Structure formats: structure tokens, C-alpha cells
Amino acid sequence: MKQLRPSLARLRALQAVCRTGSFSEAAHDLLLTQPAVSAQIRQLEEETGVSLVERIGKTARATPEGARLIACADRIFHDLDGTLQELAGLRGEVTGRLLIGAGGTATTYLLPDILADLERTNPKLEIGVLTGNTPDLARQLIDASLDIAVLTAPIPDDRLAEAPFYRDRLVCIAAADEAVGRSSIRRRDLAGRRLVLFERGGTIRNAVDGWLKPERGDAPAILEIGSAEAQKSFVRAGFGWSIISEMSVAREAAEGLLQVLPLSPPLSRRLVTVWRRDRENNPAIRAARATLGRFAE
């Protein structure tokens, strides 16, 4: 007896239902009716002979069997999308979906102009953005759920290739009238002060903690907060000083809203463009690399 193979449309429906947790939302995303999506899932379960979706209250989620089929479908669609992009590349076009990852600071202050340029030069490319920390994004590059990323070096994995992108200098910021006469900030200048720092876990905070650690004496009090914009607002209000990425305070420095001072010794992190070595000929990744290279510092 010939084994039936699920159609791509039914696999798409399964992905959408379990991604959104809702048959109605999946139908909206797929431009179908809810009964049509329900029928596709029912037919898929009949073809496989197992239950693929379970309903917990109003939420739909994959059964263990459904999760295995979704993982397989993810690989199928990834390979299919890559092949279609390569075929489009033979026609001189870059099409399909490109998912680019970056940390919060780079996403906010670097990527908008870069991705706008990438879209202008490749209008048929569908661009998505994922924000996260370097270790998580590196893992997603390896499993190919992410195409390219701007990460903090070093990236210690031979499966990944990198190119220099940006030297992100960290600076101290204070309210406009609180650090008058200072040309730089040393560790000991922060003793006994309050610092408004980004919460732990990110590469900027790790770098700041390493810079502060060698100093003996009175440690600064630290207020942790999860937003660079909030850091600046607290500093402008006189609630404390901060150590933050220089790129995030360019406007405030130009307008005199904050005093921006270099650190002594200097502190920076090296941002690199990263992709999986065996995918470097993918047309969408190649186009993104070219655009990021044009914007590299």
C-alpha cells in the first residue's frame, strides 16, 4: 500500500495552529476560514494516524507527535525556501524570507537604516527581526532558525563565520549639570554613587560588571532596569549616572540633554556579523552580508 504524504498546505496549517495557539488566528494568518484550517488538521491526523493537536481550554497546542511532525516540517520549509531563493538568484532576484537577529541596542539604533536600505535594494525580500542575547541567537543560527545576526564577539563555534561590523563604545552619562569639569570617568569616580544599569544577562551589562569589578572601596549602588531609554530618562531626572552604549545617546549628547563622558580605561564591545558557514551562498544571506558590510564602521 502506497504511503500517503501530507501536503505542504496541511503542514503549514499545523505550524500556524500550534504557533498561534488558536485555529481562528491560524486561519487569519493563512487567509483561510477556520473550518478550512480545522479540516486540514483533521485530514493530517487521518493521514498520520495520530493526534497532532490538543485543546487545553481555549488554547491549541501540539501533542508530542505533533511537535515531532512540526520539527520535520520546519526543516522541509527551510530547505524549500532556501532552494527557491537559489533559483531566484539565478534570475538575478533575491526573494523569500530573511530573519536577522541582534541585541536590543543594535536593533534599536543600527538596524533600522540598514534594513531599510536592504529592502530598497531587494524589494522582493521578506525581512524579519528577532531580538535576543548573543548566546541564544548564536544557537538559532546553528539550527538555521535564524539566517544572519549582529552579535557580540567572540563567537567560539567553528560552524559560524563572522565579519567585523561595529565597535560599540560604552560611555558614562550624567545629567547635564552633574559632571561639570570632568573630562573622563574612572572607576573610583563612581564610588558611593547610584548607577542605573541594564539588567543582568546582556553583553553590555557583562562588560560593565567586568569594568567595575577591579575597583576596591565603596561600590556604586545599582538600579537595574530593562530599557536603554528608561536608563536615559532616570539619568536626565538626576536619579543617578549610567554606563551605556555611545550609539544610544548620540541625539541627547548633540542636544545637550545629557553629559556624555568617556571611560578611563576605555570600554567597548566588538559587534560582528555572523552566519552559518554552510549557508553563506544563500542569496538572501549574501545580500544581507553585502548591506551590513556597507554600513560597517
MOJOJO-V741238 format. One record per pair of residues at least 24 apart in sequence whose C-alpha atoms are under 10 Angstrom apart, sorted by sequence separation. I is the first residue (numbers start at 1). GAP is how many residues later the second one is. D is the distance in whole Angstrom. If there is no record, write none. Layout:
i = {I I}
gap = {GAP GAP}
d = {D D}
This chain:
i = {13 14 17 107 187 188 191 196 198 199 200 235 243 245 272 12 13 106 107 186 187 190 191 192 193 194 195 196 197 198 199 200 232 233 271 13 14 104 105 186 187 191 192 193 194 195 196 197 198 199 200 232 271 10 13 14 94 95 97 98 99 100 101 102 103 104 187 188 191 192 193 194 195 196 197 198 199 9 10 12 13 94 95 96 97 98 99 100 101 102 103 104 187 188 190 191 192 193 194 195 196 197 198 199 10 11 12 93 94 95 96 97 98 99 100 101 102 103 104 186 187 188 190 191 192 193 194 195 196 197 198 199 10 11 14 93 94 95 96 97 98 99 100 101 102 103 188 190 191 197 198 9 10 13 93 94 95 96 97 98 99 100 101 102 103 188 189 190 197 10 21 93 94 95 101 102 187 188 196 198 7 10 11 21 22 101 187 197 198 6 10 18 21 103 170 196 197 10 18 21 23 101 102 196 197 208 7 17 18 22 23 101 168 195 196 208 6 7 21 22 23 100 101 170 171 196 6 14 21 22 170 196 205 5 6 14 20 21 22 101 111 195 196 204 205 20 21 85 101 110 195 204 6 18 19 20 21 100 194 204 5 6 17 18 19 99 4 5 17 18 19 107 196 197 3 4 17 18 106 195 196 197 198 3 17 18 99 100 101 106 194 195 196 197 198 99 100 101 102 103 193 194 195 196 197 198 14 15 99 100 101 102 103 193 194 195 196 197 14 18 98 99 100 101 102 103 193 194 195 196 18 98 99 100 101 102 103 97 98 99 100 101 102 152 153 15 19 152 190 14 15 18 151 152 190 211 14 211 15 16 211 14 15 211 14 15 110 211 175 178 210 11 12 15 173 174 175 178 11 14 15 173 175 176 177 208 106 174 175 176 178 207 208 11 12 174 175 176 177 207 11 12 106 173 174 175 176 178 179 207 11 105 173 174 175 178 174 175 204 8 11 12 79 174 175 204 11 78 174 175 203 78 134 135 173 174 175 8 75 133 134 135 173 174 8 75 133 134 172 173 174 74 75 132 133 172 173 74 171 172 173 170 171 172 173 170 171 172 173 170 171 172 169 170 171 185 168 169 170 171 173 176 184 185 186 187 168 169 170 176 182 183 184 185 186 187 168 169 170 171 183 184 185 186 187 168 179 180 182 183 184 185 186 168 173 176 177 178 179 182 183 184 185 186 175 176 177 178 179 183 184 185 175 176 177 179 184 174 175 176 174 175 176 173 174 175 172 173 174 172 173 174 171 172 173 171 172 173 170 171 172 170 171 172 170 171 169 170 171 169 171 170 171 169 170 171 104 169 170 103 105 168 169 170 103 168 169 103 167 168 169 167 168 166 167 168 166 167 165 166 167 164 165 166 164 165 166 163 164 165 162 163 164 165 162 163 164 161 162 163 161 162 163 161 162 160 161 162 154 160 161 162 153 154 159 160 161 152 153 154 155 159 160 161 151 152 153 154 158 159 160 161 151 152 153 155 157 158 159 160 161 108 151 152 153 160 150 151 152 153 104 105 149 150 151 152 104 105 149 150 151 104 149 150 148 149 150 148 149 163 166 147 148 149 162 165 147 148 164 165 146 147 163 164 165 166 167 168 146 163 165 166 167 144 148 165 166 144 147 148 164 165 141 142 143 147 163 164 141 142 141 142 144 147 109 138 148 110 137 138 147 148 109 110 138 147 148 105 106 108 109 149 105 108 109 148 149 106 109 147 148 105 106 150 105 127 126 125 127 122 125 106 122 118 121 122 103 102 118 119 118 121 102 117 118 101 118 119 101 115 118 100 114 117 118 100 117 115 114 115 114 117 114 114 111 114 113 114 111 98 99 100 110 98 99 96 97 98 94 95 96 97 100 94 95 98 93 94 98 92 93 94 94 89 90 94 89 86 88 89 86 87 82 85 86 85 86 82 83 84 85 82 83 85 82 82}
gap = {24 24 24 24 24 24 24 24 24 24 24 24 24 24 24 25 25 25 25 25 25 25 25 25 25 25 25 25 25 25 25 25 25 25 25 26 26 26 26 26 26 26 26 26 26 26 26 26 26 26 26 26 26 27 27 27 27 27 27 27 27 27 27 27 27 27 27 27 27 27 27 27 27 27 27 27 27 28 28 28 28 28 28 28 28 28 28 28 28 28 28 28 28 28 28 28 28 28 28 28 28 28 28 28 29 29 29 29 29 29 29 29 29 29 29 29 29 29 29 29 29 29 29 29 29 29 29 29 29 29 29 29 30 30 30 30 30 30 30 30 30 30 30 30 30 30 30 30 30 30 30 31 31 31 31 31 31 31 31 31 31 31 31 31 31 31 31 31 31 32 32 32 32 32 32 32 32 32 32 32 33 33 33 33 33 33 33 33 33 34 34 34 34 34 34 34 34 35 35 35 35 35 35 35 35 35 36 36 36 36 36 36 36 36 36 36 37 37 37 37 37 37 37 37 37 37 38 38 38 38 38 38 38 39 39 39 39 39 39 39 39 39 39 39 39 40 40 40 40 40 40 40 41 41 41 41 41 41 41 41 42 42 42 42 42 42 43 43 43 43 43 43 43 43 44 44 44 44 44 44 44 44 44 45 45 45 45 45 45 45 45 45 45 45 45 46 46 46 46 46 46 46 46 46 46 46 47 47 47 47 47 47 47 47 47 47 47 47 48 48 48 48 48 48 48 48 48 48 48 48 49 49 49 49 49 49 49 50 50 50 50 50 50 50 50 51 51 51 51 52 52 52 52 52 52 52 53 53 54 54 54 55 55 55 56 56 56 56 57 57 57 58 58 58 58 58 58 58 59 59 59 59 59 59 59 59 60 60 60 60 60 60 60 61 61 61 61 61 61 61 62 62 62 62 62 62 62 62 62 62 63 63 63 63 63 63 64 64 64 65 65 65 65 65 65 65 66 66 66 66 66 67 67 67 67 67 67 68 68 68 68 68 68 68 69 69 69 69 69 69 69 70 70 70 70 70 70 71 71 71 71 72 72 72 72 73 73 73 73 74 74 74 75 75 75 75 76 76 76 76 76 76 76 76 76 76 77 77 77 77 77 77 77 77 77 77 78 78 78 78 78 78 78 78 78 79 79 79 79 79 79 79 79 80 80 80 80 80 80 80 80 80 80 80 81 81 81 81 81 81 81 81 82 82 82 82 82 83 83 83 84 84 84 85 85 85 86 86 86 87 87 87 88 88 88 89 89 89 90 90 90 91 91 91 92 92 93 93 93 94 95 96 96 97 97 97 98 98 98 99 99 99 99 99 100 100 100 101 101 101 101 102 102 103 103 103 104 104 105 105 105 106 106 106 107 107 107 108 108 108 109 109 109 109 110 110 110 111 111 111 112 112 112 113 113 114 114 114 115 115 115 115 116 116 116 116 116 117 117 117 117 117 117 117 118 118 118 118 118 118 118 118 119 119 119 119 119 119 119 119 119 120 120 120 120 120 121 121 121 121 122 122 122 122 122 122 123 123 123 123 123 124 124 124 125 125 125 126 126 126 126 127 127 127 127 127 128 128 128 128 129 129 129 129 129 129 129 129 130 130 130 130 130 131 131 131 131 132 132 132 132 132 133 133 133 133 133 133 134 134 135 135 135 135 136 136 136 137 137 137 137 137 138 138 138 138 138 139 139 139 139 139 140 140 140 140 140 141 141 141 141 142 142 142 143 157 158 159 161 162 162 165 165 166 166 166 168 169 169 169 170 170 171 171 171 172 172 172 173 173 173 174 174 174 174 175 175 176 177 177 178 178 179 180 181 181 182 182 184 185 185 185 185 186 186 187 187 187 188 188 188 188 188 189 189 189 190 190 190 191 191 191 192 193 193 193 194 195 195 195 196 196 197 197 197 198 198 199 199 199 199 200 200 200 201 202}
d = {6 10 9 7 8 9 9 10 10 8 8 10 10 9 9 10 9 9 9 10 6 10 9 9 9 9 6 9 7 8 5 9 10 10 10 10 8 9 9 9 9 7 6 8 5 6 6 6 6 5 9 8 10 8 7 6 9 8 9 7 8 8 9 8 9 6 8 7 5 6 5 5 5 5 5 5 5 10 10 9 7 6 8 7 6 6 6 6 6 7 5 7 6 8 9 5 5 6 6 6 6 6 5 8 9 9 10 8 8 5 5 4 5 5 5 5 5 5 8 10 9 8 8 5 7 9 7 8 7 8 7 10 5 8 8 9 6 4 6 6 6 6 6 6 6 6 8 6 9 9 7 8 7 9 8 6 7 9 7 8 7 9 7 7 7 9 10 9 9 9 10 9 10 10 9 8 9 9 10 9 9 8 8 10 9 9 10 10 7 10 6 10 9 9 8 9 7 10 8 10 10 10 8 6 10 7 10 8 9 8 9 7 9 9 9 9 9 8 8 6 7 9 9 9 10 10 6 8 5 6 8 7 9 9 10 8 9 5 8 9 9 10 7 9 9 8 6 9 9 10 9 8 7 9 9 9 9 9 10 8 8 8 10 6 8 10 7 9 7 5 9 9 8 10 9 8 7 6 8 9 6 9 9 10 9 9 10 10 7 9 8 5 6 6 9 8 6 8 9 9 10 5 5 5 7 8 10 9 6 6 6 6 7 7 6 5 8 8 8 9 8 5 5 4 5 7 8 8 8 9 9 6 7 5 6 6 9 9 8 8 8 8 9 10 10 9 10 7 9 8 9 9 9 9 10 10 10 10 9 10 9 9 6 9 7 9 10 7 9 10 10 8 9 8 10 9 10 10 7 9 8 8 9 9 10 8 10 10 6 8 8 8 9 10 8 6 5 10 9 8 6 9 9 7 7 7 9 10 10 8 9 10 9 10 6 9 8 9 9 8 10 9 10 9 8 8 9 8 7 8 8 8 10 10 9 5 10 9 10 8 8 10 6 7 9 9 6 7 7 5 9 10 9 9 7 6 6 9 8 4 7 10 5 6 10 6 6 9 9 5 6 9 8 4 6 10 10 6 5 10 8 10 9 7 9 8 7 6 9 9 10 10 5 6 6 8 7 8 10 9 7 5 5 5 9 7 10 8 8 8 6 6 7 10 9 7 10 9 7 10 9 6 9 9 9 6 9 8 9 10 9 9 7 5 8 9 10 9 5 5 6 6 9 6 5 9 10 6 7 8 5 8 10 6 6 7 5 9 10 6 6 9 5 7 8 6 9 7 10 9 8 8 8 8 6 9 9 6 5 8 9 9 4 8 9 5 7 10 7 5 9 6 6 9 5 7 6 6 8 5 9 8 6 7 7 5 9 9 5 6 10 6 6 10 6 5 9 10 5 7 8 4 9 6 7 7 6 9 10 6 6 9 7 8 9 4 5 7 6 9 9 6 5 9 10 6 6 8 9 6 8 10 8 5 6 8 10 8 8 10 9 10 5 6 9 10 6 6 9 9 10 9 10 6 6 10 9 8 8 5 7 9 6 6 7 5 9 6 7 9 10 9 5 10 10 7 7 8 10 7 9 8 10 8 9 9 9 10 9 8 8 6 7 9 10 5 5 8 8 10 7 6 8 8 9 10 9 8 7 6 6 9 9 9 10 8 9 8 10 9 9 7 7 9 9 7 10 10 10 10 6 10 8 8 10 8 10 9 10 9 8 8 9 9 7 10 9 7 10 9 10 9 8 10 9 10 10 10 8 10 7 9 9 10 10 10 9 10 10 9 6 10 9 7 9 10 10 8 7 9 7 10 10 9 9 7 9 10 10 10 10 9 9 6 9 9 8 7 9 8 8 10 9 6 7 10 8 6 8 9 9 10 9 9 9 8 6 8 8 9 6 9 9 7 6 6 9 10 9 10 7 7 10 10 8 9}
